[in-house]
Structure formats: C-alpha cells, structure tokens
Amino acid sequence: MLSRAQIEEFEANGVLVVEEAVDASLLARLRADFAAWVAESAGHDAPYGECIDGRPRFDIEPGDGVRASSLRRVQAPTDVSEAYREAMADSAMTDMVADLIGPDVKLHHTKINSKLPGTGTQVRWHQDFPFTPHSNADVITALLMVDDVTPENGPLAVRNGSHKGPIHGLWHDGVFTGAMAPEIEATMQRDARLCLGKAGSVCLMHTRLAHGSEPNLSTQPRTLFISVYSVGDAVPLTPSPVPTKDQGLFVRGSDPHRVRGESFETEVPQYPKTSFFAQQSETEREA
C-alpha cells in the first residue's frame, strides 16, 4: 500500500498522512454509526454504557453553562460496531500499518476521539508510549479521519522527529497529569505541524511521537477513529487503558512466538477511571 518514499517519510518524521485508507462505503457506515451514538448521547450528561472492564464506554464532556455536554470518546467501538471492527482489521489502513511494522501485526486497543462543533476539549501534549509501554516501540497509532480535518476544527499537531528523542514523563509532583511538563510542551509547540486531511484519510503515528491538539471552535465536527497496533514480537508491559475483546488479535501475519526487547525507562501510567480526556481535565481542575 505504501511506497518506499512514504515509508522513509514515516521513519524520518514519525508520522505519515495517507488518503483513502477506507473505501467510501465503509466510511459512510462509520459515519452513520457515530451519528447514532451522538444522537443517543444527547440524552446523557455523564459517562454511560459499559466496557468489558466495567468502565463507561461513552465518555461525555461536561457542559459549562455556555457549552452543552457532548460525546467526546467512545471506548473500544470495535466491540459494538461491525463497521469499526472492519476498518480496524480488514481495510487499506490495516495494510498500511503492516507495510510499516509487519508482516506480523496485532491489535492493542481502539477508541474514538471526538470534537463536536464548539466543544472545549483540548488534548495537552504527550506521547502515547508512556500510556501503553511495550517491550519494544514498534507500535503505531492509526488515526482514521471520519470527518474532514481542517486547521479550524482542532486538528492533531505533532513535532516531526520527536519519536527519536527522549520519553517524556506524564507524572508531575506525584500527580499523573497525562501530559508533558509545560516547558517541554512549549518547546514542542514551537515547531508543530498540523495533520490535516479529507475524511477517509489516516494519520499513521509512531507511539513515541509528541503530539497534542486544540479545541474545536468551528462549526464542523472532528472525529478520529484510533486503532493502536504493535509488531508481533512487542508485548504490553501494563494493562491496556482501553480494554477490548480483540486485544492481541493478529490482523496481519501470525504470532512469531518470541519477544523482542529494547532498553528504555518510563514510569508506570495510572489506569484511568473513565478516559484519558477525563484524566487531563481532572488535573486541570485541581490545578
């Protein structure tokens, strides 16, 4: 699926945006399922539903007197939607991931991060690896754009090449903030690149790449379906923050029956009570 030039771009920058990661028919099904969840969530002002670990499946951003409450995350949508499971396991997106870390590729977890129009959800800068450390870092976060992603609707911002740098801690003064220290975040933002694309495109991101995003203050939604995959010989070192019945599913290749390790150190993450969004929000309220 990917050219040698695209693979080299990913290796150099830690990120690659590719169009047509799913076909038009599947994209329409993804959008229909998500629209149904948005409609259902309008009747809730707190997280609801249940994942396999008992936590809520649907995470709601609280209203603030100006903005109404809104759906901001769906945990493990592949457990409850055939369309999302198909996109994760059997699409061009899956083949692209295999081009980068295959031939043996397995699923770690899935989620939807949503920024509905006018919502205040902001994602502070972080790397994914400290949330989901593995024995090696051949781990990819695939962010499928269910909507068009524009400069105005809270796009992902990344720092090219930061996947080759240090692992930045998410604990500060004994509190798990889910974010880099403010001074590191400021450094990352100075040379940030926005990852933009049409609906159906995918942003393939190395697990150690630094990234964050601003609120969606536009009139257009920004919905990302996120699938995290690892190479076959990478083993998770902590419990998944978003458990799914398909964790460990080989979507390409097969189990190599070996473990490959790399030398690194990172603090053990805090298991979320609801979601990563809530972890960052609670820290901001406490501050």
Sequence and secondary structure as in RCSB ss.txt:
>XXXX:A:sequence
MLSRAQIEEFEANGVLVVEEAVDASLLARLRADFAAWVAESAGHDAPYGECIDGRPRFDIEPGDGVRASSLRRVQ
APTDVSEAYREAMADSAMTDMVADLIGPDVKLHHTKINSKLPGTGTQVRWHQDFPFTPHSNADVITALLMVDDVT
PENGPLAVRNGSHKGPIHGLWHDGVFTGAMAPEIEATMQRDARLCLGKAGSVCLMHTRLAHGSEPNLSTQPRTLF
ISVYSVGDAVPLTPSPVPTKDQGLFVRGSDPHRVRGESFETEVPQYPKTSFFAQQSETEREA
>XXXX:A:secstr
   HHHHHHHHHHSEEEES SS HHHHHHHHHHHHHHHHHHTT SS BS  TTSS SEEEE   SSS  EEEEEE
 GGGT HHHHHHHHSSHHHHHHHHHH SSEEEEEEEEEEE TT    EEEE STTTS BSSS EEEEEEESS B 
TTS  EEE TTGGGS     EETTEE SS  HHHHHHHHHT EEE B TT EEEEETT  EEE    SSS EEEE
EEEEEETT  BSS  SS  TTTT EEES   S               SS HHHHHHHHHHH 
